[in-house]
Every structure is written in structure tokens, then in C-alpha cells.
Amino acid sequence: MKKNMGAVDKVIRLLLAVVFAVLYFTGTIAGTPGLVLLVLGGVFAATSLVSFCPLYTLVGINTCPKK
């Protein structure tokens, strides 16, 4: 896996994951929409921790700075 995510992208994804978790666990968004957001937040957190997004590979996006 070649890294394809930059620092700003990773921070945005982690912040969204935290917001989704807070919305779910405070009961603001419940039921199926809440679970969907929670799973999406988990995916965002995982992809930001490994600096790789499979969807970026399919689309041809690379936010990682050039070396």
C-alpha cells in the first residue's frame, strides 16, 4: 500500500470520525442513520491512521505531498 493521503486530509477525517461518534453516543442521531455514521466514522479513522484510502486509488486522487 502506497500512502495517498496528506496531513490535512487525515486530520479532517479524524475530526469527522470524532463528530460522528459524539453524535451517535449522545443520542443525537440514533437508529440506522446513527449506525451508518458510526461505521463511516470508523472507516474514516482507519484510513487516516494508515494514510491510505482505497477509493482514492480508484478515482486517481493523491493528496500526499510529493517527495
C-alpha positions in Angstrom: 0.0 0.0 0.0 1.4 3.3 -1.1 0.4 6.3 1.0 -2.1 8.5 -0.8 -3.4 10.8 2.0 -1.8 14.1 3.1 -1.8 15.5 6.7 -4.8 17.9 6.2 -6.9 15.0 4.7 -6.0 12.8 7.7 -6.9 15.5 10.2 -10.3 16.2 8.5 -11.1 12.5 8.5 -10.2 12.1 12.2 -12.3 15.1 13.2 -15.3 13.8 11.2 -14.9 10.4 12.9 -15.0 12.1 16.3 -18.0 14.2 15.4 -19.9 11.1 14.1 -19.0 9.2 17.3 -20.2 12.0 19.5 -23.4 12.4 17.6 -24.1 8.7 17.9 -23.2 8.2 21.6 -25.0 11.3 22.7 -28.2 10.0 21.0 -28.5 13.0 18.7 -28.6 10.6 15.7 -29.9 7.2 16.5 -31.1 4.1 14.7 -29.9 3.1 11.3 -28.6 6.5 10.3 -26.6 6.6 13.5 -25.1 3.2 12.9 -24.2 4.2 9.3 -22.5 7.3 10.5 -20.7 5.3 13.2 -19.4 2.8 10.7 -18.4 5.6 8.3 -16.5 7.3 11.1 -14.7 4.0 11.8 -13.7 3.8 8.2 -12.5 7.4 8.2 -10.4 6.8 11.4 -8.9 3.6 10.0 -8.0 5.1 6.6 -6.5 8.2 8.3 -4.3 6.0 10.6 -2.9 4.0 7.7 -2.7 7.0 5.3 -4.3 5.0 2.6 -7.8 5.3 1.0 -8.8 2.6 -1.5 -11.4 4.9 -3.0 -8.6 7.5 -3.8 -6.8 4.8 -5.8 -9.9 4.0 -7.9 -10.5 7.7 -8.6 -6.8 8.6 -9.1 -6.6 11.1 -6.2 -3.4 11.6 -4.2 -3.3 14.2 -1.5 0.1 13.1 -0.2 2.8 15.7 -0.8 5.5 14.8 -3.5 8.8 13.6 -2.2 
